[in-house]
Amino acid sequence: MRRLLTPVAALALLIPLAACGGDDSSGDGGGGGGDAQEVRELRVGVIPIVDVAPIYLGVEQGFFEDRGMDVELVPGSGGAAAVPGVVSGDYDFSFGNVTSVLLAGSEGLPLRIVANGVATTGDPETDFSGVVVPGDSAIQDASGLQGRTVAVNNLKNIGEVTIRKAIEDAGGDPSDVNFVELPFPEMPAAVAGGDVDAAWVVEPFLTVSKNQGSRSILAPFAEPIENLTVACYFTTEQMLQEDPELVDEFQAAMEESLTYANENPDEVRRIILTYTQVPPEAAEAIALPSFPAEIDVESVETVAELMQEFGITSEQADVDSLLATD
């Protein structure tokens, strides 16, 4: 298996993990190295946004099947909801923003980050995330969000952290923001209807919202933190200890999937039509994120520092102890 950055003692799960199902199947997949390979059935939590296009492509292209994995992708609302799903064993792995994973780790949950998920492009003009406001709003930049109601998909997540940082950088009070939870698909209508002052959205909902007359006043992933790793795939310490070969194969399949997505943007635009309600014309117009195979550890450490600064965690989360990547 790939070398762990900082091995830690296994933590006992509060809820026992469900065993992965599987049966014997003949094949010559890349993961087994033999004539017969056990097929492992895996449930992976995802969100119906562009960020997870690589894993959908990887399943379609056979990158997981070649390594003896039969993957079921289970849509959810965000990283905060995915964490209990992984801990309880409902999911074997899940996609989630790094803030949710760091928060869970700081609270003692035995999670380990095993693969990159998605990253900023670093360009505020073309990044895949934005804070949108009504077209006639008086809000012009991050400083105008102070004292306002801003929708995010989950509280205490990557959107909240980066927005607070942007407000701080603009000279405002990062604590003076009212964050409320809304699912991403509901945000464009909430902004257009004046139910919230602003909403943090990612593609494809950034383009949907702009098409409904909203405008973006901030690219929170591209501006406050350099080279931001936004989200990752994670599992439990118990999975890592009990089935390291499976984790290793999942990592390898994800790396191949991320590379494929980065090299084939047209395939990304095509695949999102299969798991979102985005019309084809919108899929052609959306801004795509970056899908690097490697996690930018320094950016995750910056997120951990900001989480403590903004009171989301009482102590800074130990990033090294959560990483199970090369």
QUIJOGI-V412507 format. One record per residue. N is the residue number from 1. RES is the residue in one small letter. PSI is psi in radians with two decimals (NA if undefined). OMEGA is omega as a letter, one per 30 degrees, with the letter a starting at -180 (* if undefined). Layout:
N;RES;PSI;OMEGA
N;RES;PSI;OMEGA
//
This chain:
1;m;2.76;l
2;r;2.56;a
3;r;2.32;l
4;l;2.48;a
5;l;-0.90;a
6;t;1.57;a
7;p;2.44;l
8;v;2.81;l
9;a;2.51;a
10;a;2.43;l
11;l;2.45;a
12;a;2.37;l
13;l;2.49;l
14;l;-0.56;l
15;i;2.21;a
16;p;2.47;l
17;l;2.51;l
18;a;2.48;a
19;a;2.53;l
20;c;2.32;l
21;g;2.95;l
22;g;2.84;l
23;d;2.86;a
24;d;2.41;l
25;s;2.42;l
26;s;2.57;l
27;g;2.94;l
28;d;0.71;a
29;g;2.79;a
30;g;-0.30;a
31;g;-0.42;a
32;g;-0.56;l
33;g;0.21;a
34;g;-3.13;a
35;d;-0.53;l
36;a;2.40;a
37;q;2.30;l
38;e;2.30;l
39;v;2.11;a
40;r;2.22;l
41;e;2.13;a
42;l;2.47;l
43;r;2.19;a
44;v;2.16;l
45;g;2.35;l
46;v;3.05;l
47;i;2.46;a
48;p;1.15;l
49;i;2.96;a
50;v;-0.47;a
51;d;-0.56;a
52;v;0.19;l
53;a;-0.68;a
54;p;-0.72;a
55;i;-0.59;l
56;y;-0.72;l
57;l;-0.71;a
58;g;-0.70;l
59;v;-0.80;a
60;e;-0.68;a
61;q;-0.13;l
62;g;0.23;a
63;f;-0.59;l
64;f;-0.73;l
65;e;-0.68;l
66;d;-0.39;a
67;r;0.35;l
68;g;0.48;a
69;m;2.29;l
70;d;1.81;a
71;v;2.21;l
72;e;2.14;l
73;l;2.14;a
74;v;1.95;a
75;p;2.51;l
76;g;-2.91;a
77;s;-0.40;a
78;g;3.13;a
79;g;-0.64;a
80;a;-0.64;l
81;a;-0.49;a
82;a;-0.56;a
83;v;-0.94;l
84;p;-0.49;l
85;g;-0.68;l
86;v;-0.79;a
87;v;-0.66;a
88;s;-0.25;a
89;g;0.05;l
90;d;-0.62;l
91;y;2.52;l
92;d;-0.65;l
93;f;2.85;l
94;s;2.69;l
95;f;2.42;l
96;g;2.66;l
97;n;2.65;a
98;v;-0.51;a
99;t;-0.78;l
100;s;-0.68;l
101;v;-0.72;l
102;l;-0.71;l
103;l;-0.79;l
104;a;-0.73;l
105;g;-0.68;l
106;s;-0.38;l
107;e;0.11;l
108;g;0.09;l
109;l;2.39;a
110;p;1.23;a
111;l;2.66;l
112;r;2.31;l
113;i;2.18;a
114;v;-0.26;a
115;a;2.70;l
116;n;2.77;l
117;g;-1.05;a
118;v;2.72;a
119;a;2.81;l
120;t;2.70;l
121;t;-0.30;a
122;g;-0.03;a
123;d;1.92;a
124;p;-0.47;a
125;e;-0.44;a
126;t;0.21;a
127;d;2.88;a
128;f;0.08;a
129;s;2.55;l
130;g;2.74;l
131;v;2.04;a
132;v;2.59;l
133;v;2.83;l
134;p;2.64;a
135;g;-0.53;a
136;d;0.23;a
137;s;2.60;l
138;a;-0.20;a
139;i;2.17;a
140;q;-0.40;a
141;d;-3.01;a
142;a;-0.62;a
143;s;-0.48;a
144;g;-0.14;l
145;l;-0.24;l
146;q;2.29;l
147;g;0.09;a
148;r;2.90;l
149;t;2.12;a
150;v;2.25;l
151;a;2.39;l
152;v;2.78;a
153;n;-0.57;l
154;n;2.48;l
155;l;2.70;l
156;k;0.76;a
157;n;-2.96;a
158;i;-0.58;l
159;g;-0.83;l
160;e;-0.78;a
161;v;-0.82;a
162;t;-0.58;l
163;i;-0.78;l
164;r;-0.72;l
165;k;-0.72;l
166;a;-0.69;l
167;i;-0.75;l
168;e;-0.80;l
169;d;-0.49;l
170;a;0.04;l
171;g;0.17;l
172;g;-3.09;l
173;d;1.88;a
174;p;-0.26;l
175;s;-0.23;a
176;d;1.09;l
177;v;2.39;l
178;n;1.77;l
179;f;2.37;l
180;v;2.63;a
181;e;2.34;l
182;l;2.51;l
183;p;2.54;a
184;f;-0.78;a
185;p;-0.38;a
186;e;-0.18;a
187;m;-0.77;a
188;p;-0.77;l
189;a;-0.64;l
190;a;-0.68;l
191;v;-0.84;a
192;a;-0.59;a
193;g;-0.05;l
194;g;0.26;l
195;d;-0.48;l
196;v;2.77;l
197;d;-0.53;a
198;a;2.86;l
199;a;2.45;l
200;w;2.07;a
201;v;2.73;l
202;v;2.90;l
203;e;2.51;g
204;p;0.04;a
205;f;-0.32;l
206;l;-0.82;l
207;t;-0.71;l
208;v;-0.80;a
209;s;-0.73;l
210;k;-0.66;l
211;n;-0.33;l
212;q;0.18;l
213;g;-0.03;l
214;s;2.90;l
215;r;2.64;a
216;s;2.30;a
217;i;-0.05;a
218;l;2.40;l
219;a;1.54;a
220;p;-0.37;l
221;f;-0.63;a
222;a;-0.40;a
223;e;-0.93;a
224;p;-0.57;a
225;i;2.24;a
226;e;2.41;l
227;n;0.77;a
228;l;2.14;l
229;t;2.04;a
230;v;-0.75;a
231;a;2.93;a
232;c;3.07;l
233;y;2.42;a
234;f;2.82;l
235;t;-2.83;l
236;t;2.77;l
237;e;-0.62;l
238;q;-0.76;l
239;m;-0.76;a
240;l;-0.69;a
241;q;-0.67;a
242;e;-0.48;a
243;d;1.10;a
244;p;-0.53;l
245;e;-0.67;l
246;l;-0.76;l
247;v;-0.72;l
248;d;-0.75;a
249;e;-0.66;l
250;f;-0.77;l
251;q;-0.81;a
252;a;-0.72;l
253;a;-0.66;l
254;m;-0.72;l
255;e;-0.74;l
256;e;-0.67;a
257;s;-0.76;l
258;l;-0.76;l
259;t;-0.75;l
260;y;-0.77;a
261;a;-0.74;l
262;n;-0.63;a
263;e;-0.15;a
264;n;1.22;a
265;p;-0.55;l
266;d;-0.60;l
267;e;-0.62;l
268;v;-0.82;a
269;r;-0.61;l
270;r;-0.79;a
271;i;-0.53;a
272;i;-0.36;l
273;l;-0.31;a
274;t;-0.29;a
275;y;0.09;l
276;t;3.05;l
277;q;0.31;a
278;v;2.28;l
279;p;2.71;a
280;p;-0.67;a
281;e;-0.59;l
282;a;-0.67;l
283;a;-0.59;l
284;e;-0.41;a
285;a;-0.28;a
286;i;2.69;l
287;a;2.30;a
288;l;2.52;l
289;p;-3.10;l
290;s;2.51;a
291;f;1.10;l
292;p;2.60;l
293;a;-0.39;a
294;e;2.59;l
295;i;2.39;l
296;d;1.67;a
297;v;-0.67;a
298;e;-0.69;l
299;s;-0.63;l
300;v;-0.66;l
301;e;-0.64;l
302;t;-0.72;l
303;v;-0.74;l
304;a;-0.72;l
305;e;-0.77;a
306;l;-0.62;l
307;m;-0.71;l
308;q;-0.75;a
309;e;-0.71;a
310;f;0.12;l
311;g;0.23;l
312;i;-0.61;l
313;t;2.60;l
314;s;-0.54;l
315;e;2.74;a
316;q;2.25;l
317;a;2.50;a
318;d;1.72;a
319;v;-0.77;a
320;d;-0.66;a
321;s;-0.31;a
322;l;-0.26;a
323;l;2.26;l
324;a;0.84;a
325;t;3.00;l
326;d;NA;*
//
